[in-house]
Amino acid sequence: MKSIKLSLYSLFVFFAIFTACGKPSAEAKTNSDFYKEVSRLNRIISEISRKYVEEVDPKELTDAAISGMRSVLDPNTSVLDQKASSDLKVATDGEFGGIGITIGIRDNHLTVISPLAGTPAYNLGIMAGDRIVQIDDKPTKDLTQDEAVERLRGKVGTNVTVKIAREGVPAPFDITITRAKIVVHAVHYANMISEDIGYIQLVSFNQKTASELEEAINKLKKQGMKKLVLDLRFNSGGLLNQAIEVSELFLKKGNKVVSAKGRIINAEHKATKNGMVSDDMPIAVLVNQGTASAAEILSGALQDWDRALVVGKTTFGKGSVQTVFPLSSDYEGETTLKITTALYYLPFGRCVNKPEQGIGSKDTAVRDTQIYHTAGGRKMYGGGGITPDVEAESKSIPWLAQVKERMALYFKFAVKYRSQIGDLAAKIDSTWQIPDTLFNSFKAFANADTNFAKIKSPDQIKADELEEVLVREQNIIYGDTSKVLRDTLLVAALAELRSTLAKKNEAQASEIKNYSLNAIKRELIAAAKGEEARISWMLREDRQLEEALRYLRNDSLYKEKMKPVKRDEKTAGKR
């Protein structure tokens, strides 16, 4: 009976969600309509529970109802179980109890991708590429990444013992680590990339983002920073209050940052103080398709107030507000509701959110064509997301190199070679040249990888599909039951095609030599000198960053792009 009550309660709650989050309409249901629909659903679930041909788990019915209702809402409205709620808290608080490593699954083994500097794992000498074969005497074989994370995290001050298998070490060994508070830094990297240009990579908006960014800016100012690149690429956002506080670092007191508008929310947020960054400091903000939410608020606000040049690709367009409502702990597995309650609007009227099912589709055409203007009169268009002032493509990666990156072959080779580096580690920097002998060793290493050997190019896959079609037609036309092609001419033609494609793959392996040399060097630098050295090296090959630097290095070019435009006030976007 308790399970049935749980199901009925959950369905009732989700009808409430549907009413709260559905599109505003003149035909919105009255309260009596709402309770009538809830009553109808209660009757349906009750009849199914009592009369269906087989006994039905009420939780399964509830989960099905949740899935069905989400199909008419937006992807950001969801029910979070206890684990998901905990993960959300970690993302927003920016800290948790753990040992301080980033892990992943490599060749079906739980592998350390990188230890975080200053954490217990780092201090005890755990290295990138180490395989964790046991956690507290329990094998990690067949563990998912999430399950492994759950085992490694825990209360601060408690111990966890991991058994490590390391390249070049004959036998696995145990390390007992005392868990500590692990801080997830919002500022992933901050350094000078030229005599007067600073670079800051901001990866999230948690409770510490504004303070970390302020600290990074002050550090770079002391190093001579006169211009700034703020990298928001792949920043998926986070807390609204941090987006506002970060924006305040660059804007003037009273400048509107963002508005949130919905059925139960109607709020306007302005800068409460003058920024710490002077008005005359040129700023370029890097964005791409992975820039979302709070990162879009920041980049959009700086663009609206002509405070920064936005460079890259149009952002994701996740401009909606989620409000979290805890449920009673009696409802096991359904601890929290995360509901979309409003949309974000930038200072001069642009809606950040790209239309999604259930949100914003009503005025899509209007938003797509409406013209807005920055404070200085530069023209912008609606439609969701932040369109950059300067479009810039990222560096394309050849198919074969993508495969090697995806299979972590460069990473694994560096791990294998690291034990042979010895005194050479001190010499591995941005000017170090990889000898041909090392490159040939990598080619042999990649070719010996059994999983890599099974990979087929898109053209080779199409050749296989062509053969399947020919065999199928042979069987239909001639009534042949063979599973292979019998026509000798076609067999010879296919063999020639495959031979040509194999040669093409071999040629591409030579063509990507420069890419492979850079990738090997990148991973060896990381193995020898750490993550910051790895990032520094990668930035040298970054086309979008190079485009931003082109404007920052040329004052007249930057000023021309940011130049105020005279306009007819009647054509301006809403102010």
Residue, then its C-alpha position, 0 to 999 in steps of 0.5 A: m500500500k505504501s508503494i501505491k501511495l508513493s506512486l500516486y504522490s509522485l504522479f501528483v507532484f509531476f502534474a504539478i510540475f507540468t502546470a508550473c513549467g508549461k508554456p504560459s498560455a491564455e488557455a491555462k487550466t484552472n485549478s478545478d481542471f488541474y484537480k480533475e486531471v489528477s483525479r483521472l490519473n489517480r484512477i488510472i494508476s489505481e485500476i492498473s495496480r489492482k486489475y492488470v494481468e500481472e502485478v506491476d511494480p508501482k515504482e516502474l509505473t512512476d518512473a514511466a510517468i516521469s519519463g512521459m512528462r519529461s517529454v513535454l518539458d525541457p531536458n533540464t527538468s528532472v528528478l534527482d536520486q540521492k547520488a545525482s543530488s550529491d553530484l549536484k551539490v559537489a558541482t555547486d559547492g566545489e568541494f568533496g571528500g576524496i583523494g584528488i585524482t581524475i580517473g577514466i577507463r582505459d583498455n577496460h582498466l581503471t586508470v589515473i588520468s591526472p593527480l590534482a596538485g597538492t592533494p593526498a594522491y599527488n603528495l603520495g606520488i600517484m601518477a598519470g597512467d597508474r592503473i587502480v586494480q583494487i580499492d580496499d581489497k575489492p577488484t576494480k574489474d568491471l567497475t564503471q567510472d561512477e562506481a569507482v568514484e563513489r568508492l574513492r570518495g568518502k568522509v574527510g579523514t577516513n582512509v582508502t587503500v588502492k592497489i596500483a599497477r604501474e608501467g615499468v614496476p614489476a608488481p602492483f603495490d598498495i598505497t593507503i591514502t587519507r581522504a581530505k577536502i578536495v577543492v574543485h577549482a573554477v580557475h583551471y589555469a592562469n598565466m601570462i602568454s606574452e609580455d602584457i597579455g594574461y590568459i585565464q581558463l575558467v571551467s565552472f561557476n561554483q561557490k568559489t569562482a568569483s574569489e578564484l578569478e579575482e585572485a588570478i586577475n590580481k596575480l597576473k596584474k602583478q606580472g604585468m598584464k595589460k590585456l586579458v583573454l578569458d577562456l570560457r570554452f566548454n564551461s557548462g555554467g553553474l551558479l547564477n550568483q557567481a555569474i553575477e559576481v564575476s560580471e561585477l569584476f568587469l562592469k560598472k556599478g548599476n550595469k544590468v547583468v541579467s534578468a530572470k523571467g518566469r511564472i513564479i520568478n521575475a528578477e533583475h540583477k545589477a552590478t552592485k559595485n565597480g569592477m576591479v578591472s579598469d575600463d581601458m583593459p582590452i578583453a577577449v572572451l573565448v566561447n564555443q558550442g560547449t559554453a553554457s548557462a552562467a558562462e553565457i550570462l557572463s560572456g553576453a553581459l560583457q558583450d552587451w556593455d562592449r566590455a569584451l570582444v567575444v571570439g569563437k563559435t556560437t554558444f550552447g544556448k542553455g539560458s534557463v533557471q533551475t530551482v531545486f525542491p527537496l522531497s520528503s526522505d520517505y520517498e526513496g530514490e526520489t529525493t529532489l525535484k529540479i524544475t525549470t522555473a524561468l529564462y535568462y535575458l541579457p541586459f538589452g533584451r536578448c534571451v539566452n535560451k535556444p528554443e527547446q521542446g516545452i520552452g520558448s517555442k511560442d516566440t521562436a520566429v520573433r527572437d530569431t529575427q529581432i535585432y538588438h544592440t550593445a551599449g555602444g550600438r553594435k548590432m546583435y540578433g536574437g535566437g538564443g546563445i551568444t553569437p561571437d563578434v569574431e567567428a573563429e574555427s578550432k583546429s580540425i583534427p584528421w580522422l586517424a588522429q581522432v581515433k588515436e586521441r579517442m583510444a588514448l594512444y598518445f597518453k598510453f605511449a607517454v606513460k610507457y615511455r615515461s619510465q625510460i625518460g630518466d634525466l631527459a625529463a628536465k630537458i622536455d619543454s616546448t623547445w625540445q624536438i622529438p627524435d625520429t627514433l621515438f616517433n617510430s617507436f610510437k608508430a610500432f606501439a600504435n600498430a601493436d595495439t589490438n583494439f587500434a588494429k580493428i579500427k576501420s576508416p569510414d570508407q572501409i566501413k562503406a566498402d563492407e556495406l557495399e559487399e553486404v548489399l551485393v551479397r544480398e542482391q545475389n541471394i535475392i536474384y539467384g536464390d543463392t544462400s551463400k554468405v560470400l560474394r561469388d562473382t569473381l569480377l566483383v570480388a576482384a574490384l572490391a579487393e582493389l578498392r580495399s587495397t586502395l583504401a588501405k594505402k590511403n590510410e597509410a598515407q594519412a598516417s604519414e600526413i598526421k606526423n606533425y600532429s602526432l609529434n605534437a601530441i606525443k610531446r604534449e603527453l610527455i610534457a605532462a608526464a614530466k612537468g604536470e598539467e599546467a605545462r601540458i596546457s601551456w603547450m596546447l595553447r601554442e596550437d590553439r587557432q581560436l586563441e590565436e585569433a583572439l590574440r590577433y585583435l589584442r596585439n593590434d590596438s587599432l584592430y581591437k578598437e575598430k571592432m569595438k567601435p560604437v555605432k550610431r543608430d536609430e533608437k527606434t530600431a534598438g532592442k529593448r533597453 
